[in-house]
Amino acid sequence: MDTDPDNRDPESTEAPTEEAPAAEAEPTEASVDTTPEAEPTTEADVSPVSEPADEAPMPDAPAEAVVAVTVESAEAPPQAPAAQPAAEAVGADPNPPHVVRRQPEGVNAGERRGWGRNLRADVPRSSHADWAPAADRPDPVALLEEQGAHRVPELVPIRYGRMLESPFTFLRGAALVMAADFARMPSTGLFVQACGDAHLSNFGIFMSPERRLLFDINDFDETYPAPFEWDVRRLTTSVVVASRDNGFSGGEGRSAARAAVRAYRERMLALADMPFLDVWYTRTEVKDIYREARRTANRGRRVAALVNKASTRNHLGALAKYAEMEDGKWHIRMDPPLVAALPRGRAFQRVVNQALKDYGASLPKEYAPLLDHYKFVQGARKVVGVGSVGTEAFMLFFLGDRDYDPLFLQLKEAGESVLERYTEPGLYEHQGQRVVVGQRLMQASSDPFLGWFRGTGPRGLDFYVRQLLDGKASAEIADLDAPALTRYAGICGNTLARAHARSGSSSAIAGYLGRTDAFDRAMEDFAVQYADQTVQDYEALVAAEASGRIVAERGV
């Protein structure tokens, strides 16, 4: 039972009274619709991206070069489009519940905040505290196998190998498992543009187009509209799991999880009092984090080290890391299976040029001259991350009008978000566009090279495109001590609230959260319990490898 005394006028500046709060009712089932919906439209039913008549052609690529989209070539075996895994979804989770969006009521901020406070009667904040597997909980290994069925077969064992390193790396790759569980829990129905994969390692620093180092969410493969608390659950659980992996005490893990939720709630309350344009323009600059960090015992050394790391992760850094010169010409340095050459052949020339042209058409017009300045040199397959391993991912190497004017772009396959089947299926026809739109909604400042295209080969895969390295760096979670993890969790919670406030009703969410720590304590308790579940799921994957059900390739 939630005993939050915060039942005063939400817009009042008076101190809260000590009157007894109204009891919060048990959560209703109104927020979850378990009626199966029709399968989403498959890629075969979607028209290909049209070619704008007035679009200038991209510079010709070398005839022998083959870029990312060569996987769409005739040499690739035909298979179902990866963006619509409907058949496997039926097998792994045959009756997925769909969480229903609630539309906040009220004509102004005060009324919406009051509406959010009243929502506690239907969905008590204390209802978020308890975790128990649902009777129809899908087999977590089956969900991972479902995803693997649409991935590059030879890379799937690498994904399993990375997930088997620890419970935290398992959690990183188990976004679908979490989404399936969250959809079976009480929900506020307060939708935001959710990250879908908001664990600790998916926050970090990057360089804005204005060349300022910002701290923000940095992974949007799973972004989709969903209840705000789903991201909060994933973040806080990742804090507890990381704490255990680092050998910290249970109390230290709880403290760090509580710091993440408290920072989220307090930032959301502050944002709810701001004009929306101020909310939109708010950002977290690394220099501000460093200034605060200098007050700690560490004197900001970790932040300084992260900034130094980011300073080398630019296009010249990428040139030194991924390319080499041979016979007076630059080419990508191969390191299979992590960086692997693509097939060569003139048959792919037209596919390559069309992909680059369609990508260019997705960019804002003012950025077209940026891309036109560079000539494509070479592409390679590049394995990235944990959860993404096995999806098609490539890097493209371009050069400007001099040897030391490189541009490295990353192309990543964009499949259906893990959140989609449990929320509002079918909002996006193009999954690459979904990622780009979600990133632009959530990030305070986004990469000018963000774009998308659809492959023209038999599989019709959707891709999104971004810069490979542009001042990007993330904290090494395993290197943090307990106080540093607590501080970092707070920074991440603060950042997540700002990202959510750009698309959701900050007033309604703030009204629901309230000024006491009722929501904080509930999420802390949940995170501890779900961390236990994560360990059990991790052990199930270990057992699956031992039994031969899956094959894992470790150390890659």
TIDRENKE-16631 format. One line per field, with one value per residue (C-alpha): residue in three letters; chain; x, y, z; residue number from 1. Coordinates in Angstrom, 3 decimals, padded with zeros to 6 digits. Layout:
% residues N
res ALA ... .
chain A ... .
east X ... .
north Y ... .
up Z ... .
n NUM ... .
//
This chain:
% residues 556
res MET ASP THR ASP PRO ASP ASN ARG ASP PRO GLU SER THR GLU ALA PRO THR GLU GLU ALA PRO ALA ALA GLU ALA GLU PRO THR GLU ALA SER VAL ASP THR THR PRO GLU ALA GLU PRO THR THR GLU ALA ASP VAL SER PRO VAL SER GLU PRO ALA ASP GLU ALA PRO MET PRO ASP ALA PRO ALA GLU ALA VAL VAL ALA VAL THR VAL GLU SER ALA GLU ALA PRO PRO GLN ALA PRO ALA ALA GLN PRO ALA ALA GLU ALA VAL GLY ALA ASP PRO ASN PRO PRO HIS VAL VAL ARG ARG GLN PRO GLU GLY VAL ASN ALA GLY GLU ARG ARG GLY TRP GLY ARG ASN LEU ARG ALA ASP VAL PRO ARG SER SER HIS ALA ASP TRP ALA PRO ALA ALA ASP ARG PRO ASP PRO VAL ALA LEU LEU GLU GLU GLN GLY ALA HIS ARG VAL PRO GLU LEU VAL PRO ILE ARG TYR GLY ARG MET LEU GLU SER PRO PHE THR PHE LEU ARG GLY ALA ALA LEU VAL MET ALA ALA ASP PHE ALA ARG MET PRO SER THR GLY LEU PHE VAL GLN ALA CYS GLY ASP ALA HIS LEU SER ASN PHE GLY ILE PHE MET SER PRO GLU ARG ARG LEU LEU PHE ASP ILE ASN ASP PHE ASP GLU THR TYR PRO ALA PRO PHE GLU TRP ASP VAL ARG ARG LEU THR THR SER VAL VAL VAL ALA SER ARG ASP ASN GLY PHE SER GLY GLY GLU GLY ARG SER ALA ALA ARG ALA ALA VAL ARG ALA TYR ARG GLU ARG MET LEU ALA LEU ALA ASP MET PRO PHE LEU ASP VAL TRP TYR THR ARG THR GLU VAL LYS ASP ILE TYR ARG GLU ALA ARG ARG THR ALA ASN ARG GLY ARG ARG VAL ALA ALA LEU VAL ASN LYS ALA SER THR ARG ASN HIS LEU GLY ALA LEU ALA LYS TYR ALA GLU MET GLU ASP GLY LYS TRP HIS ILE ARG MET ASP PRO PRO LEU VAL ALA ALA LEU PRO ARG GLY ARG ALA PHE GLN ARG VAL VAL ASN GLN ALA LEU LYS ASP TYR GLY ALA SER LEU PRO LYS GLU TYR ALA PRO LEU LEU ASP HIS TYR LYS PHE VAL GLN GLY ALA ARG LYS VAL VAL GLY VAL GLY SER VAL GLY THR GLU ALA PHE MET LEU PHE PHE LEU GLY ASP ARG ASP TYR ASP PRO LEU PHE LEU GLN LEU LYS GLU ALA GLY GLU SER VAL LEU GLU ARG TYR THR GLU PRO GLY LEU TYR GLU HIS GLN GLY GLN ARG VAL VAL VAL GLY GLN ARG LEU MET GLN ALA SER SER ASP PRO PHE LEU GLY TRP PHE ARG GLY THR GLY PRO ARG GLY LEU ASP PHE TYR VAL ARG GLN LEU LEU ASP GLY LYS ALA SER ALA GLU ILE ALA ASP LEU ASP ALA PRO ALA LEU THR ARG TYR ALA GLY ILE CYS GLY ASN THR LEU ALA ARG ALA HIS ALA ARG SER GLY SER SER SER ALA ILE ALA GLY TYR LEU GLY ARG THR ASP ALA PHE ASP ARG ALA MET GLU ASP PHE ALA VAL GLN TYR ALA ASP GLN THR VAL GLN ASP TYR GLU ALA LEU VAL ALA ALA GLU ALA SER GLY ARG ILE VAL ALA GLU ARG GLY VAL .
chain A A A A A A A A A A A A A A A A A A A A A A A A A A A A A A A A A A A A A A A A A A A A A A A A A A A A A A A A A A A A A A A A A A A A A A A A A A A A A A A A A A A A A A A A A A A A A A A A A A A A A A A A A A A A A A A A A A A A A A A A A A A A A A A A A A A A A A A A A A A A A A A A A A A A A A A A A A A A A A A A A A A A A A A A A A A A A A A A A A A A A A A A A A A A A A A A A A A A A A A A A A A A A A A A A A A A A A A A A A A A A A A A A A A A A A A A A A A A A A A A A A A A A A A A A A A A A A A A A A A A A A A A A A A A A A A A A A A A A A A A A A A A A A A A A A A A A A A A A A A A A A A A A A A A A A A A A A A A A A A A A A A A A A A A A A A A A A A A A A A A A A A A A A A A A A A A A A A A A A A A A A A A A A A A A A A A A A A A A A A A A A A A A A A A A A A A A A A A A A A A A A A A A A A A A A A A A A A A A A A A A A A A A A A A A A A A A A A A A A A A A A A A A A A A A A A A A A A A A A A A A A A A A A A A A A A A A A A A A A A A A A A A A A A A A A A A A A A A A A A A A A A A A A A A A A A A A A A A A A A A A A A A A A A A A A A A A A A A A A A A A A A A A A A A A A A A A A A A .
east 000.000 001.408 001.411 002.461 001.118 001.554 -002.153 -002.132 -002.856 -000.118 000.565 000.560 003.767 002.592 004.167 002.350 000.087 000.225 -003.361 -003.960 -003.752 -006.518 -005.887 -004.619 -006.667 -005.248 -004.266 -006.986 -006.710 -008.011 -004.544 -003.698 -005.488 -004.776 -006.876 -004.633 -004.362 -003.946 -000.410 001.365 001.855 004.921 007.637 006.377 003.255 005.211 006.156 009.881 011.271 010.683 013.454 012.955 012.977 015.027 017.632 021.166 022.929 025.538 029.154 029.875 031.458 034.450 033.272 034.998 033.681 030.733 029.133 026.719 023.802 025.584 023.771 020.739 022.339 021.395 024.138 022.254 019.776 016.179 014.486 011.623 012.168 013.940 011.835 008.661 009.311 005.627 005.920 008.453 006.616 003.631 005.840 007.797 004.973 001.694 -000.596 001.327 -000.630 -000.950 -000.635 -003.178 -002.144 -003.877 -004.429 -003.847 -006.874 -006.815 -006.434 -003.435 -000.424 -002.140 -005.101 -002.896 -000.766 -003.877 -005.002 -001.656 -001.985 -005.469 -004.086 -002.519 -005.958 -005.982 -002.271 -000.734 002.920 003.440 002.161 005.457 007.380 006.558 007.793 006.514 006.697 003.325 001.717 002.135 005.691 007.544 010.694 013.490 015.792 013.031 012.664 016.389 016.209 013.346 015.532 018.436 016.310 016.422 020.111 023.285 023.697 027.468 027.233 024.516 027.022 029.052 025.943 025.335 028.994 028.872 025.625 027.172 030.043 028.002 024.441 024.974 025.955 023.000 020.731 022.182 021.030 017.685 015.576 012.880 012.711 012.149 009.532 007.550 007.622 006.803 003.754 002.332 002.671 000.534 001.048 000.386 -000.316 001.544 003.349 006.549 009.026 010.819 014.381 013.421 016.961 017.799 020.503 023.580 025.852 023.507 024.253 027.381 028.955 029.126 029.904 026.969 026.901 027.921 031.043 030.023 030.377 026.974 025.845 022.738 021.189 023.225 021.363 017.952 017.639 014.552 012.987 009.188 006.264 005.676 004.908 007.577 008.128 009.392 012.611 012.878 012.520 015.255 017.608 017.218 017.496 020.698 022.063 021.439 022.789 025.904 026.385 026.340 028.684 031.097 030.997 029.173 026.913 023.143 022.795 025.135 023.128 019.892 021.409 022.520 019.130 017.370 019.643 018.641 014.893 015.141 017.086 014.468 011.569 013.148 014.174 010.686 009.147 011.468 010.774 007.025 007.377 009.242 007.900 007.986 010.479 012.874 012.378 013.101 016.338 017.608 020.741 023.387 026.854 029.867 031.564 028.747 029.156 032.905 032.372 030.168 032.511 035.446 033.745 034.061 036.997 037.908 038.249 036.662 039.414 036.958 035.096 038.380 039.446 036.140 036.543 040.074 038.752 036.067 038.612 040.313 037.055 036.622 037.036 040.820 040.779 038.611 041.031 043.921 041.916 040.047 042.036 045.500 047.307 048.598 050.162 049.212 045.525 043.482 041.407 039.683 041.839 040.044 039.869 037.500 035.009 034.637 035.510 035.004 035.411 032.390 032.092 033.418 031.735 030.304 026.859 026.417 027.298 023.720 022.527 025.276 024.538 020.795 021.294 023.502 021.043 018.053 020.004 020.937 017.282 016.398 018.765 017.561 018.260 020.683 022.972 023.110 026.300 028.023 027.503 028.166 031.649 032.754 033.458 032.768 035.890 034.963 032.566 032.897 030.733 031.347 030.105 028.900 027.437 025.749 022.044 022.693 025.145 023.835 021.838 023.423 025.838 028.433 030.781 031.302 034.552 034.501 037.223 036.989 039.364 042.439 043.737 043.087 039.461 037.746 034.115 033.052 029.363 027.733 024.830 022.715 019.812 016.622 014.123 010.907 011.345 011.001 008.338 006.117 004.304 003.354 002.153 000.817 001.954 002.376 003.166 006.073 006.279 010.058 012.025 015.070 012.916 011.525 015.018 015.941 012.680 012.983 016.575 015.730 012.818 014.812 018.273 018.946 021.085 021.456 023.925 023.404 024.182 021.201 019.229 017.702 017.092 015.581 017.694 016.606 017.587 015.341 015.186 014.154 015.936 015.544 018.684 019.503 022.732 024.807 028.405 030.559 032.668 032.044 033.316 031.347 032.381 030.662 031.735 033.217 030.646 032.911 035.518 033.198 033.370 030.164 030.050 030.842 028.122 025.612 026.569 026.516 023.104 021.783 023.137 021.489 018.142 018.288 019.044 016.251 013.683 014.717 014.464 010.974 009.755 010.390 007.604 005.395 003.292 005.785 002.919 000.950 004.055 005.156 001.689 001.834 005.355 004.736 007.167 007.737 009.913 007.014 007.830 011.555 011.132 008.816 011.241 014.160 012.335 011.391 014.953 016.297 013.706 014.085 017.863 017.287 015.142 017.893 020.377 017.925 017.450 021.214 021.605 018.940 021.088 024.149 022.184 021.026 024.646 025.598 022.767 023.636 020.425 022.468 026.045 028.112 031.423 033.182 035.948 035.103 .
north 000.000 003.383 005.828 008.920 012.066 014.081 014.696 018.461 020.761 019.749 023.326 024.740 026.051 025.425 022.724 019.376 018.755 015.682 014.652 010.965 010.075 008.397 004.691 003.596 000.852 -002.342 -002.068 -002.765 -004.815 -001.930 -000.958 -004.289 -005.729 -009.418 -009.813 -011.029 -008.576 -009.248 -009.823 -006.662 -005.976 -007.743 -006.036 -007.751 -005.580 -002.348 -000.353 000.277 003.709 005.831 007.736 011.521 012.892 015.923 014.093 014.528 011.208 010.073 009.823 006.492 003.917 001.938 -000.950 -003.551 -002.189 -003.725 -001.960 -002.954 -003.552 -006.336 -008.581 -007.659 -009.074 -012.075 -014.035 -013.795 -016.631 -015.390 -015.321 -013.625 -009.894 -009.381 -006.397 -008.450 -011.665 -012.555 -016.314 -016.775 -014.302 -016.641 -019.531 -017.796 -015.644 -016.828 -014.408 -011.187 -008.676 -005.145 -002.295 000.424 004.068 006.426 009.957 012.482 014.686 018.407 021.623 022.899 021.634 021.830 019.732 017.125 016.956 016.393 013.708 011.975 012.111 010.576 007.777 006.357 005.067 002.765 001.955 002.447 003.307 000.432 -001.950 -001.497 -003.071 -006.740 -009.158 -012.657 -014.475 -014.579 -017.970 -017.481 -016.097 -017.020 -019.118 -016.509 -018.734 -019.257 -015.496 -015.177 -018.044 -016.263 -013.214 -015.367 -016.930 -013.604 -012.923 -013.791 -017.456 -017.381 -014.380 -015.694 -017.807 -014.625 -012.956 -015.855 -015.859 -012.198 -012.643 -015.519 -013.409 -012.308 -011.602 -007.939 -008.769 -011.162 -008.305 -006.138 -008.649 -009.504 -006.431 -008.621 -010.827 -007.750 -006.263 -009.509 -009.414 -005.711 -006.085 -008.552 -006.155 -003.235 -000.249 003.458 003.643 006.982 006.645 008.397 007.815 005.062 003.950 000.290 -000.631 001.884 000.005 001.667 000.975 002.692 006.126 008.054 011.123 012.287 015.387 017.569 019.232 022.411 020.504 020.395 017.218 016.087 013.228 011.408 008.082 006.672 003.571 003.667 000.340 -000.514 002.938 002.998 004.603 002.745 003.397 005.549 003.107 000.384 002.331 003.100 -000.600 -001.607 001.109 000.332 -003.414 -002.903 -000.901 -003.743 -006.413 -004.336 -003.769 -007.505 -008.201 -005.671 -007.442 -004.742 -005.429 -005.683 -002.374 -000.663 -002.017 -000.776 002.632 002.960 001.853 004.304 007.084 006.396 006.521 009.504 011.452 010.522 011.618 014.859 015.843 015.089 017.251 020.102 019.692 019.715 023.263 024.514 025.916 023.194 025.007 025.170 021.436 020.796 022.773 021.359 019.261 017.763 019.049 017.021 020.116 020.387 016.733 017.298 020.396 018.384 015.390 017.512 017.802 014.045 012.100 011.058 014.753 014.138 011.831 009.309 012.012 013.438 009.980 009.532 012.904 011.985 008.718 010.575 013.012 010.178 008.674 010.900 010.362 010.616 008.148 005.836 006.213 005.099 002.261 000.841 001.786 001.420 002.645 000.217 001.178 004.768 004.020 003.792 000.725 -000.825 -003.029 -006.362 -008.209 -011.153 -011.974 -008.548 -006.570 -008.714 -008.119 -008.183 -010.007 -008.140 -007.831 -005.365 -006.923 -004.956 -001.546 -000.536 -001.747 000.233 003.461 003.140 002.564 005.626 007.678 006.593 007.295 010.747 011.450 010.776 013.470 017.003 019.021 021.338 018.373 017.119 019.077 017.297 013.903 015.157 016.237 012.644 009.803 006.267 004.090 000.764 -001.039 -003.910 -005.892 -004.864 -006.744 -004.386 -004.501 -007.438 -007.355 -006.255 -009.012 -011.055 -008.262 -006.794 -004.019 -002.383 000.530 002.652 004.471 007.736 010.243 013.927 015.803 014.910 011.800 013.075 014.067 010.731 009.979 006.695 005.851 002.933 001.107 -001.010 -003.226 -001.959 -004.646 -004.450 -002.905 -005.328 -002.968 -002.982 -006.274 -005.323 -001.763 -000.310 -002.422 -000.950 002.695 002.722 001.377 001.769 000.519 002.622 005.717 004.553 004.553 007.956 009.613 008.111 009.276 012.802 012.875 011.659 013.152 016.787 017.049 014.446 013.386 015.325 012.138 010.239 008.723 005.535 003.437 000.132 -002.434 -003.241 -006.910 -009.923 -009.489 -005.829 -005.062 -001.672 000.163 003.311 005.239 007.309 008.364 005.509 007.590 011.203 011.790 008.803 007.111 005.297 004.523 001.100 -000.082 -002.851 -000.252 001.787 001.512 001.652 005.450 006.072 003.653 005.464 008.833 007.473 005.860 009.237 010.948 008.305 008.653 012.413 012.069 009.554 011.913 014.713 012.376 011.248 014.795 015.714 013.414 012.541 014.625 015.666 017.158 013.904 011.834 014.267 014.166 010.392 010.233 012.776 014.453 011.569 008.525 006.064 005.396 005.290 002.588 000.547 000.555 -000.230 -003.299 -004.370 -004.001 -006.283 -008.951 -008.724 -008.884 -012.303 -013.220 -012.014 -014.336 -017.245 -016.415 -016.137 -019.577 -020.911 -019.712 -021.350 -024.593 -024.227 -024.080 -027.056 -029.135 -028.233 -026.286 -023.224 -022.790 -019.976 -018.564 -016.848 -014.303 -012.645 .
up 000.000 -001.018 001.888 -000.063 001.709 -001.474 -002.102 -002.045 -004.947 -007.434 -008.466 -004.954 -003.431 000.127 002.226 002.180 005.125 007.298 006.623 006.059 002.359 000.457 000.076 -003.307 -004.846 -006.274 -009.940 -012.424 -015.588 -017.676 -018.764 -020.406 -023.418 -023.831 -026.962 -029.802 -032.678 -036.343 -037.516 -038.669 -042.337 -043.656 -045.637 -048.748 -048.541 -048.226 -051.275 -051.659 -050.949 -054.019 -055.706 -055.663 -059.192 -058.235 -056.175 -057.454 -058.077 -055.582 -056.725 -058.322 -056.050 -057.286 -059.433 -057.292 -053.995 -052.219 -049.268 -046.589 -048.874 -050.693 -048.237 -050.304 -053.436 -055.471 -053.720 -050.419 -049.809 -049.851 -046.466 -044.656 -044.070 -040.743 -039.797 -039.391 -037.407 -037.142 -037.528 -034.748 -032.510 -032.498 -031.376 -028.603 -027.215 -028.787 -026.917 -026.303 -024.213 -025.535 -023.060 -023.769 -023.903 -021.481 -022.710 -019.902 -019.316 -018.706 -020.681 -018.754 -016.834 -013.449 -014.566 -016.209 -013.093 -010.996 -013.427 -013.016 -009.235 -009.460 -011.634 -008.478 -007.476 -010.536 -010.586 -007.123 -007.138 -004.725 -007.438 -009.275 -006.393 -006.784 -009.397 -010.026 -013.376 -015.111 -015.686 -019.430 -019.221 -022.427 -022.210 -022.237 -024.274 -026.841 -027.193 -027.860 -030.363 -032.080 -032.581 -033.724 -036.459 -038.326 -037.851 -039.714 -038.710 -038.287 -035.941 -033.596 -031.572 -030.987 -029.580 -027.200 -026.219 -025.274 -023.334 -021.392 -020.055 -017.017 -015.871 -016.845 -020.420 -020.523 -019.478 -022.249 -024.843 -023.215 -024.013 -025.572 -022.477 -020.304 -022.631 -022.528 -018.722 -018.387 -020.621 -018.090 -015.148 -013.944 -016.225 -015.972 -019.697 -019.698 -023.010 -023.979 -026.768 -024.885 -025.460 -025.090 -024.025 -021.296 -019.411 -017.938 -020.910 -023.345 -021.917 -022.772 -024.288 -027.877 -029.870 -030.917 -034.353 -032.499 -031.294 -027.639 -025.614 -024.366 -022.140 -023.319 -024.283 -027.150 -028.398 -030.061 -031.861 -029.777 -029.446 -029.647 -027.795 -024.524 -020.827 -019.186 -016.340 -018.686 -019.305 -015.587 -014.759 -017.211 -016.004 -012.306 -012.847 -014.810 -011.860 -009.411 -011.768 -012.477 -008.761 -008.114 -011.026 -009.530 -006.170 -004.222 -001.251 -001.518 000.299 -002.152 -005.076 -003.559 -002.915 -006.522 -007.865 -005.562 -006.805 -010.407 -009.671 -007.345 -009.980 -012.590 -010.389 -009.211 -012.735 -014.053 -011.329 -012.298 -016.014 -015.387 -014.024 -017.098 -020.374 -023.004 -025.231 -022.287 -021.780 -025.449 -025.422 -022.120 -022.404 -020.159 -021.002 -019.950 -018.547 -015.997 -014.999 -014.644 -012.504 -010.154 -010.191 -009.049 -005.658 -005.102 -003.705 -007.237 -008.194 -011.573 -012.829 -014.276 -016.189 -017.461 -018.634 -020.452 -022.159 -023.218 -024.636 -026.576 -027.991 -029.888 -031.127 -034.156 -037.882 -037.742 -034.865 -036.947 -039.860 -037.649 -036.098 -039.067 -042.174 -043.606 -046.696 -049.286 -052.612 -051.968 -051.395 -048.208 -047.505 -044.483 -042.259 -041.961 -038.642 -039.166 -037.831 -036.162 -039.300 -042.368 -046.086 -048.340 -051.657 -054.679 -058.025 -060.508 -060.096 -056.900 -058.319 -059.001 -055.599 -053.873 -055.710 -055.138 -051.407 -051.081 -053.097 -050.993 -047.812 -049.100 -049.848 -046.195 -044.911 -044.258 -047.403 -045.660 -044.940 -048.544 -049.318 -046.436 -048.037 -051.553 -050.468 -049.865 -052.272 -051.216 -050.869 -049.268 -046.935 -044.475 -042.109 -038.498 -035.432 -032.706 -029.195 -027.506 -028.282 -031.871 -032.731 -035.638 -037.220 -040.321 -039.367 -041.579 -041.790 -044.883 -045.528 -047.494 -048.309 -049.090 -051.377 -049.308 -047.579 -044.070 -044.610 -043.829 -043.047 -041.477 -041.422 -039.648 -041.259 -038.921 -039.763 -038.149 -037.263 -035.310 -031.855 -028.967 -027.613 -030.681 -030.254 -026.665 -027.295 -030.547 -033.509 -036.961 -036.218 -038.673 -042.202 -042.239 -039.244 -040.066 -039.993 -036.631 -035.127 -036.552 -035.490 -032.005 -031.625 -032.726 -030.280 -027.295 -027.765 -026.982 -030.123 -032.836 -035.494 -038.755 -040.718 -039.252 -042.103 -043.420 -046.515 -047.568 -049.352 -052.889 -052.738 -052.121 -048.337 -048.391 -045.111 -043.466 -042.326 -040.445 -040.834 -038.408 -037.904 -036.660 -034.288 -033.381 -029.868 -028.606 -025.376 -022.513 -018.981 -018.298 -015.775 -014.501 -013.502 -011.257 -007.495 -005.440 -004.897 -008.583 -009.695 -007.485 -008.960 -012.502 -011.966 -010.850 -013.958 -016.136 -014.329 -014.715 -018.427 -018.994 -017.464 -019.810 -022.793 -021.769 -021.135 -024.774 -025.978 -022.983 -020.624 -017.957 -015.940 -015.832 -015.085 -012.361 -010.816 -010.737 -009.305 -006.540 -004.173 -001.776 -002.410 -002.824 -006.494 -005.744 -003.122 -005.338 -008.256 -005.964 -004.634 -008.148 -009.406 -006.683 -007.445 -011.196 -010.834 -009.276 -012.296 -014.638 -012.950 -013.347 -017.047 -017.480 -015.908 -018.291 -021.202 -019.620 -019.384 -022.994 -024.108 -021.932 -023.402 -026.987 -027.526 -028.489 -029.673 -028.176 -029.356 -026.479 -026.363 -029.686 .
n 1 2 3 4 5 6 7 8 9 10 11 12 13 14 15 16 17 18 19 20 21 22 23 24 25 26 27 28 29 30 31 32 33 34 35 36 37 38 39 40 41 42 43 44 45 46 47 48 49 50 51 52 53 54 55 56 57 58 59 60 61 62 63 64 65 66 67 68 69 70 71 72 73 74 75 76 77 78 79 80 81 82 83 84 85 86 87 88 89 90 91 92 93 94 95 96 97 98 99 100 101 102 103 104 105 106 107 108 109 110 111 112 113 114 115 116 117 118 119 120 121 122 123 124 125 126 127 128 129 130 131 132 133 134 135 136 137 138 139 140 141 142 143 144 145 146 147 148 149 150 151 152 153 154 155 156 157 158 159 160 161 162 163 164 165 166 167 168 169 170 171 172 173 174 175 176 177 178 179 180 181 182 183 184 185 186 187 188 189 190 191 192 193 194 195 196 197 198 199 200 201 202 203 204 205 206 207 208 209 210 211 212 213 214 215 216 217 218 219 220 221 222 223 224 225 226 227 228 229 230 231 232 233 234 235 236 237 238 239 240 241 242 243 244 245 246 247 248 249 250 251 252 253 254 255 256 257 258 259 260 261 262 263 264 265 266 267 268 269 270 271 272 273 274 275 276 277 278 279 280 281 282 283 284 285 286 287 288 289 290 291 292 293 294 295 296 297 298 299 300 301 302 303 304 305 306 307 308 309 310 311 312 313 314 315 316 317 318 319 320 321 322 323 324 325 326 327 328 329 330 331 332 333 334 335 336 337 338 339 340 341 342 343 344 345 346 347 348 349 350 351 352 353 354 355 356 357 358 359 360 361 362 363 364 365 366 367 368 369 370 371 372 373 374 375 376 377 378 379 380 381 382 383 384 385 386 387 388 389 390 391 392 393 394 395 396 397 398 399 400 401 402 403 404 405 406 407 408 409 410 411 412 413 414 415 416 417 418 419 420 421 422 423 424 425 426 427 428 429 430 431 432 433 434 435 436 437 438 439 440 441 442 443 444 445 446 447 448 449 450 451 452 453 454 455 456 457 458 459 460 461 462 463 464 465 466 467 468 469 470 471 472 473 474 475 476 477 478 479 480 481 482 483 484 485 486 487 488 489 490 491 492 493 494 495 496 497 498 499 500 501 502 503 504 505 506 507 508 509 510 511 512 513 514 515 516 517 518 519 520 521 522 523 524 525 526 527 528 529 530 531 532 533 534 535 536 537 538 539 540 541 542 543 544 545 546 547 548 549 550 551 552 553 554 555 556 .
//
